[in-house]
């Protein structure tokens, strides 16, 4: 019986030269991860040489540690975690980073989650996916099955801004596409179309995770009457700034081109 972990593949990969990066932060009450034991939980060829796991003690780096549990990230934790006490009482955290150039698979993500899973089993109290802005309790991270299939929804967040911008609507956008070496995606929609926009963004995110590429000027047919046109996301007086991690693409509604004869 073959027990090797299968890599998460990118069957539509197109090279772009962009870097893919993941940053997980595991909060802990003390040093719980003296050594890594993840060989059985990662696929062959995972970029172990690109993995950086660092212990950050609060007494040595208070601003660094607090930077992940204060401000907007704290507000997010208050919505996603049942109790902020454990992260407030944590005396250290582990940063789990992997950066790889234009990967043809997603083994760097499998590698990072394997470390976070071991840290969670060893005593971490919460894990932050820093680029996706997503907090998790340790139990589901500790229980991650190395043989699970890839799920883009687990790797990114789709966020709808509560405030509507005049002439733009509610900004609905992804966070975390840097994990695939792809830009985040932004749409502006009226309130009654937020759900539709989130569904579209999840579908497009799955395509990009597989390796597809979107380029400025490209048109995407949504249905028989509507397309979305891809443009470079540039915040200005009409386009709100949603504070993306890196660059983004804006999807604007437009008239569908006539069908070919």
N, C-alpha and C positions, 0 to 999 in steps of 0.2 A: 504493500500500500504506500503510495507516494504522499508524504506528509509535508512536502515543500510548500511554502507560501507562494501563491501565484502573484506575479506583479500586476498592478493596475495599469493596463495598457492604454495607449492613445492611438487608436486605429486610424485616425485622420490627421496625424501630426504633420504640421507644416512648419519648417524652421523659420524662426523670426529673429534669433539672436538675443531675445529677451531673457532675463533671469527670472527663475521661479524661486520663491522663498516662503518659508514657513517659520513662525515663531510661536511656540507654546510656552506658557508660564505656569509652573506648578507651585502653588503655595504650600508650605509645610510648617509644622511646629518645631522642626529642627532638622538636622542632617539625616535624611532617611534613605538616601540613594548613594551608598558608598561605592558601588560598582555596578556596571551595566551587565544585564544578562538577557539579551534580546535576540540571540542568534536564531532561535527557533521561531521567532515571531516576525521575521522580515524575509522578503524574497531574495533569491540570489541576485547579485548585482546591485543591491541597494547601495547608495552612495555614502557608505559609512565614513569615508575620509572627509566628507563635507559636513559631518555632524559635529555640532559644538554644544556640549552640555556644561553649563556653568552654575555653580552654587553662589547665590548672592545673600549674604547674611545682612540682616537689617542694621546691625551695629557697624558694619563696614560701609554699606551703601544705602542709607535710609531714603535718599531721594529717588534712587532707582527703584527700590521695592515699592515705595509709596506711589510712584508714578503709575503703577498698574492697579492700585486699589483706592484711588481718589479721583475726584473730578468726574468726567463723563463715564469712565469705565466703572466707577463706583455706582453711579446711577443705574448703569446697565446691570451690574451685579445685584443690585437691590431688586430688580425685576426678575432676574433669572435664578437667583439662589434663595433658599428659604431663610437663611440666617447669615448675616455678614460677620458674626462673631468669629468664626474660624479663620477667615482671611485677615481680620483685624489683629487677631492674636498670633498669627503666623510670624515666626522670628526669622524666616528666610524664604527664599523661593528659588526654583531652578528654571533657568532659561534653556529652552530646547530649540536650537536653530539649525536649519539646513537651507543652504542656498546653492542652486545648481543652474548652469547655463542651459537654457532651451531644452528641457528634458524630453526624451522620446517616450518616457513612461512616467508614472507617478509614484515610483518607489521611494522618493524622498518624503512623501507624505506618510507612507506606511512606516518608514523608519522613525519619523518624529512621533507618530502616535504610539509606536511600540515603546518608546522611552517614556512617554507620558503615562502609558498603561502600567509600566513597571513602577513608576514613581507613585501612582495612585494606589497600587497594591501595597506599597511599602509605607504609606502613611500620609501622602499629600492630602490636603483638605479641599482643594479646588483647582481646576485647570482653566486657564484663559487662553483661548485661541485669539491671539492679539490682532491678527490681520482680518479675521472674520468678525471680531468683536462679539465673541460668544463665550459665555461661562458655562462650565459643567461641574457637577458634583463628582467626587472621585469614583463613586460606585460604577456608573456606566462606563467611565474610561477604563477602570480596572478590568471590567468584564468584556472589553473589546475583543472580538474574535479575529485573530490574524488572517483567517480565511474568508472574512466577510467580503462581499462584493463592494466595488466602489459606489458611493452615493454622493453626488455633488451637493445635495442639500445638507449633508453632514459637514461639508467643507467650507461653505460660504453662508453669508446671511443676506437676505433681501429685506431692505428697510424702507418703510414709507414715512417720510417726514410729515409731522402732524400739521405744520403750518403750510398753507397754500401761498404760492408766490403769484402776484398779478401777471397775467399773460402766460404763465407757465403751468400753474396748477401745483399739485402735490408732487414733490420729487420722490420717485421710487428708484432705488439703486441697490446694486450689489456691494458687498464688502468681502474681500478675500480672493479676488481673481488673480492677485499677484502670486498666489500659491501654484497657479498653472502657467505663470509667465504671460498672462493676458491682462488687458486693461479692464477695469470695472465698467459696468454699464449703468446708464442713467436714463430715466424717462420722466416726463412731466405729464401728469394726467389729472382729470377731475376726480373728485372724491369717489364717485360711483364706479370708477374704473381702476381703482387701486389693486383690487384682486386680480383683474385681467392682466395688469402690468406685471404683478409679481409672478404670475404663471408664465408669461412670456420671458421674463428675465431668467427664471429657473431653467426654461428650455434652452435658451441661448447659452447660459452658463454651462449646461451639460455639453453642448456642442463645442464650446471653447475648451473645456476640460479634455475632451477627446482629441484636441489638437487643431480644430478648425481655427480660422482667422477671419476677423471682421475688419474691413478697411473703410476709411472715410469715403463717402460717395456711394457705397454699396446700398442696394435696396433689398429689403426683406419683405416678402409678401406675407401678411397676417391672415387675410381672408380674401374673398373675391373682390372686395371693394376697397381694401386698405393696404397700404404698405408702410413700413418704417424705413426711414432713410438714416444711414449711419453718418454722423459727423463727429469731429473732434470735440470732446467736452471741454469748454472754456467758460468758466463762470464769469458773468458780467452783470450788467444792470438788469437783464432779462432772465438770465440763467443763474439760479441760486448756487452757492458754494456749499456742497455737502461734505467737504473735508475728506476726500478720498485719500487712501494710503499713498497712491501713486497717480498715474494718469487714468483717463477714462474716455469712453465713447458715449455720445448722446444719441439716443434713438428718437427721431422726430416723426410725427405722423405726416403722411403725404398721400397723394392720389396714386392709386395703383396704376402702373403702365398698362395700356391696352393689351389684350392677349394677342399673341402672334397668330397670323392667319394660317 
